[in-house]
Amino acid sequence: MNNKILMTIEGEKKLRNELDKLKKKKRPKIIKSISEARAYGDLKENAEYHAAKEEQSFCERRIQEIEFKLSNAHVIDVKKMFIHKKIFFGATVKILNIKSNKIYEYKIVGDDEADFKKKLISINSPMAKGLMKKKKNELAVIKTPIGFVSYKILKILYI
């Protein structure tokens, strides 16, 4: 499973939606732009043509990247997981910063799903790595840019 890319059902859906938009909307639009730019004549000095070709290249790379990720995905339905007493992929954790006494809540997700503003942290982030396999009431010491920070695990949910 070490070649598999972990993602939640929501993460898989997000990637499939992006792939669908790229293939059905963006790709045809780019092809049309290239055709229109070709009609302007000399391609050497045709900025519209070069911009459209660059956009096409980006679009095709992203399509390949998403297709690779989806073909290597290990999709986990967190809601169907049995109740764990430890933190694993898909867990929503409530933690207390021991020094500041502030409480935070994060869900551990795949790289493509991570969005710190939405409290979704990557399984590969230092925070998630430091929390993995910890139990409720245990301390996790996380290496951060400002030094080591201690957190107490308050709650572990699989929702």
C-alpha contacts under 8 A as a table, 3 or more apart, distances in Angstrom:
res1	aa1	res2	aa2	distance
1	M	4	K	5.13
2	N	5	I	7.98
3	N	72	N	7.17
4	K	72	N	5.11
4	K	73	A	5.50
4	K	74	H	5.66
5	I	69	K	6.59
5	I	72	N	5.81
5	I	73	A	4.63
5	I	74	H	5.63
5	I	110	G	7.54
6	L	73	A	5.96
6	L	74	H	4.92
6	L	75	V	6.08
6	L	76	I	7.28
6	L	109	V	7.80
6	L	110	G	5.54
7	M	10	E	7.88
7	M	11	G	5.60
7	M	12	E	6.38
7	M	73	A	6.74
7	M	74	H	6.27
7	M	75	V	5.03
7	M	76	I	6.21
7	M	109	V	6.31
7	M	110	G	4.67
7	M	111	D	7.87
7	M	112	D	7.99
7	M	113	E	7.60
8	T	11	G	5.05
8	T	12	E	6.34
8	T	75	V	5.39
8	T	76	I	4.96
8	T	77	D	6.04
8	T	78	V	7.01
8	T	90	G	6.97
8	T	109	V	6.66
8	T	110	G	7.02
9	I	12	E	5.16
9	I	13	K	6.18
9	I	75	V	6.00
9	I	76	I	6.28
9	I	77	D	5.81
10	E	13	K	5.08
10	E	14	K	6.16
11	G	14	K	5.08
11	G	15	L	6.32
11	G	110	G	7.25
11	G	112	D	6.91
11	G	113	E	5.37
12	E	15	L	5.22
12	E	16	R	6.15
12	E	70	L	7.20
12	E	75	V	7.04
13	K	16	R	5.07
13	K	17	N	6.10
14	K	17	N	5.19
14	K	18	E	6.26
15	L	18	E	5.06
15	L	19	L	6.11
15	L	66	I	6.60
15	L	70	L	7.71
16	R	19	L	5.05
16	R	20	D	6.09
16	R	66	I	7.99
16	R	70	L	7.98
17	N	20	D	5.07
17	N	21	K	6.25
18	E	21	K	5.17
18	E	22	L	6.16
19	L	22	L	5.11
19	L	23	K	6.14
19	L	63	I	6.15
19	L	66	I	6.69
19	L	67	E	7.79
20	D	23	K	5.28
20	D	24	K	5.84
20	D	25	K	7.86
21	K	24	K	5.33
21	K	25	K	5.23
21	K	26	K	6.39
22	L	25	K	5.75
22	L	26	K	4.75
22	L	27	R	5.80
22	L	59	C	6.89
22	L	63	I	6.98
23	K	26	K	6.29
23	K	27	R	5.33
23	K	28	P	7.48
23	K	63	I	7.63
24	K	27	R	6.45
24	K	28	P	6.66
25	K	28	P	5.79
25	K	29	K	6.27
26	K	29	K	5.10
26	K	30	I	6.14
26	K	59	C	7.71
27	R	30	I	5.18
27	R	31	I	6.26
27	R	56	Q	7.15
27	R	59	C	7.10
28	P	31	I	5.06
28	P	32	K	6.19
29	K	32	K	5.14
29	K	33	S	6.26
30	I	33	S	4.96
30	I	34	I	6.20
30	I	52	A	6.16
30	I	53	K	7.97
30	I	55	E	7.21
30	I	56	Q	6.15
31	I	34	I	5.13
31	I	35	S	6.25
31	I	56	Q	7.78
32	K	35	S	5.10
32	K	36	E	6.19
33	S	36	E	5.12
33	S	37	A	6.04
33	S	48	E	7.95
33	S	49	Y	7.56
33	S	52	A	6.21
34	I	37	A	5.08
34	I	38	R	6.09
34	I	48	E	7.83
34	I	49	Y	5.64
34	I	52	A	5.67
34	I	53	K	6.85
35	S	38	R	5.17
35	S	39	A	6.56
36	E	39	A	5.28
36	E	40	Y	7.15
37	A	40	Y	5.43
37	A	41	G	7.75
37	A	46	N	7.29
37	A	48	E	5.70
37	A	49	Y	4.85
38	R	41	G	5.84
38	R	42	D	7.79
38	R	43	L	6.78
38	R	49	Y	6.45
40	Y	46	N	7.53
41	G	46	N	7.67
42	D	45	E	6.30
42	D	46	N	6.36
43	L	46	N	4.88
43	L	49	Y	6.79
43	L	50	H	7.94
46	N	49	Y	5.40
46	N	50	H	6.45
47	A	50	H	5.18
47	A	51	A	6.03
48	E	51	A	5.15
48	E	52	A	6.09
49	Y	52	A	5.16
49	Y	53	K	6.16
50	H	53	K	5.06
50	H	54	E	6.10
51	A	54	E	5.11
51	A	55	E	6.18
52	A	55	E	5.02
52	A	56	Q	6.06
53	K	56	Q	4.91
53	K	57	S	6.18
54	E	57	S	5.09
54	E	58	F	6.35
55	E	58	F	5.12
55	E	59	C	6.08
56	Q	59	C	5.04
56	Q	60	E	6.09
57	S	60	E	5.26
57	S	61	R	6.18
58	F	61	R	5.20
58	F	62	R	6.22
59	C	62	R	5.19
59	C	63	I	6.22
60	E	63	I	5.03
60	E	64	Q	6.24
61	R	64	Q	5.15
61	R	65	E	6.12
62	R	65	E	4.94
62	R	66	I	6.11
63	I	66	I	5.25
63	I	67	E	6.08
64	Q	67	E	5.12
64	Q	68	F	6.06
65	E	68	F	5.16
65	E	69	K	6.24
66	I	69	K	5.05
66	I	70	L	6.07
67	E	70	L	5.16
67	E	71	S	6.02
68	F	71	S	5.19
68	F	72	N	6.21
69	K	72	N	5.17
69	K	73	A	5.77
70	L	73	A	4.92
76	I	90	G	7.68
77	D	80	K	5.58
77	D	81	M	6.81
78	V	81	M	5.29
78	V	90	G	5.70
78	V	91	A	7.58
78	V	158	Y	5.75
78	V	159	I	6.26
79	K	158	Y	6.10
79	K	159	I	5.31
81	M	84	H	7.98
81	M	158	Y	7.25
83	I	157	L	7.97
83	I	158	Y	7.04
84	H	87	I	7.23
85	K	135	K	5.88
85	K	136	K	7.22
85	K	156	I	7.35
86	K	132	M	7.49
86	K	133	K	5.00
86	K	134	K	5.26
86	K	135	K	4.59
86	K	136	K	7.33
86	K	156	I	7.38
87	I	91	A	5.96
87	I	93	V	7.67
87	I	131	L	6.60
87	I	132	M	5.07
87	I	133	K	4.82
87	I	134	K	5.54
87	I	135	K	6.54
87	I	156	I	6.66
88	F	91	A	5.76
88	F	108	I	7.79
88	F	132	M	5.64
88	F	133	K	6.20
89	F	108	I	5.64
89	F	109	V	6.37
89	F	123	I	6.64
89	F	132	M	7.97
90	G	107	K	6.34
90	G	108	I	5.05
90	G	109	V	5.59
90	G	158	Y	6.56
91	A	107	K	5.64
91	A	108	I	5.65
91	A	156	I	6.43
91	A	157	L	5.66
91	A	158	Y	5.01
91	A	159	I	7.47
92	T	105	E	6.93
92	T	106	Y	5.52
92	T	107	K	4.08
92	T	108	I	6.46
92	T	156	I	5.87
92	T	157	L	5.02
92	T	158	Y	6.04
92	T	159	I	7.07
93	V	105	E	5.48
93	V	106	Y	5.43
93	V	107	K	6.26
93	V	153	I	7.24
93	V	154	L	7.47
93	V	155	K	5.62
93	V	156	I	4.72
93	V	157	L	6.32
94	K	103	I	6.92
94	K	104	Y	5.68
94	K	105	E	4.30
94	K	106	Y	6.67
94	K	153	I	6.34
94	K	154	L	5.35
94	K	155	K	4.97
94	K	156	I	6.62
95	I	103	I	5.61
95	I	104	Y	5.33
95	I	105	E	6.25
95	I	151	Y	5.96
95	I	152	K	5.51
95	I	153	I	4.69
95	I	154	L	5.25
95	I	155	K	7.06
96	L	101	N	6.17
96	L	102	K	5.70
96	L	103	I	4.45
96	L	104	Y	6.39
96	L	151	Y	5.19
96	L	152	K	5.06
96	L	153	I	6.61
96	L	154	L	6.79
97	N	100	S	5.62
97	N	101	N	5.20
97	N	102	K	5.34
97	N	103	I	6.29
97	N	104	Y	7.78
97	N	149	V	7.34
97	N	150	S	6.11
97	N	151	Y	4.58
97	N	152	K	6.69
98	I	101	N	5.27
98	I	102	K	7.64
98	I	149	V	7.86
98	I	150	S	5.72
98	I	151	Y	5.54
98	I	152	K	6.73
99	K	149	V	7.74
99	K	150	S	7.34
105	E	119	K	6.81
106	Y	119	K	4.88
106	Y	120	L	5.71
106	Y	121	I	6.50
107	K	119	K	6.38
107	K	120	L	4.92
107	K	121	I	6.08
108	I	120	L	6.06
108	I	121	I	5.09
108	I	122	S	5.83
108	I	123	I	5.60
108	I	128	A	6.43
109	V	113	E	6.07
109	V	114	A	6.16
109	V	120	L	6.31
109	V	121	I	5.93
109	V	122	S	5.16
109	V	123	I	5.59
110	G	113	E	5.37
110	G	114	A	6.35
110	G	121	I	7.89
110	G	122	S	5.33
110	G	123	I	5.71
110	G	124	N	7.93
111	D	114	A	5.41
111	D	121	I	7.96
111	D	122	S	4.94
111	D	123	I	6.74
111	D	124	N	7.12
112	D	122	S	7.97
113	E	120	L	7.07
113	E	121	I	7.98
113	E	122	S	7.34
114	A	120	L	4.89
114	A	121	I	4.89
114	A	122	S	5.04
115	D	118	K	5.40
115	D	119	K	6.34
115	D	120	L	4.96
115	D	121	I	6.35
116	F	119	K	4.76
116	F	120	L	5.38
116	F	121	I	6.00
117	K	120	L	7.49
121	I	125	S	6.80
121	I	127	M	7.82
121	I	128	A	6.88
122	S	125	S	5.18
122	S	128	A	6.73
123	I	128	A	5.40
123	I	129	K	6.70
124	N	128	A	6.55
124	N	129	K	6.37
125	S	128	A	5.34
125	S	129	K	6.16
126	P	129	K	5.09
126	P	130	G	6.04
126	P	142	I	6.83
126	P	143	K	6.91
126	P	144	T	7.60
127	M	130	G	5.20
127	M	131	L	6.29
127	M	142	I	6.07
127	M	143	K	7.89
128	A	131	L	5.06
128	A	132	M	6.10
129	K	132	M	5.38
130	G	140	A	6.09
130	G	141	V	6.59
130	G	142	I	5.46
131	L	134	K	5.74
131	L	140	A	5.93
131	L	142	I	8.00
134	K	138	E	6.29
134	K	139	L	7.75
134	K	140	A	7.25
134	K	153	I	7.65
135	K	138	E	5.56
135	K	153	I	6.86
135	K	156	I	7.85
136	K	152	K	7.92
136	K	153	I	5.01
136	K	154	L	5.69
136	K	155	K	5.90
136	K	156	I	6.71
137	N	152	K	5.87
137	N	153	I	4.96
137	N	154	L	5.81
138	E	152	K	5.76
138	E	153	I	5.61
139	L	150	S	6.50
139	L	151	Y	5.51
139	L	152	K	4.54
139	L	153	I	6.34
140	A	150	S	5.67
140	A	151	Y	5.18
140	A	152	K	6.35
140	A	153	I	7.41
141	V	148	F	6.28
141	V	149	V	5.54
141	V	150	S	4.39
141	V	151	Y	6.33
142	I	148	F	5.47
142	I	149	V	5.23
142	I	150	S	6.31
142	I	151	Y	7.75
143	K	147	G	5.79
143	K	148	F	4.45
143	K	149	V	6.44
144	T	147	G	5.10
144	T	148	F	5.77
144	T	149	V	6.91
153	I	156	I	7.62
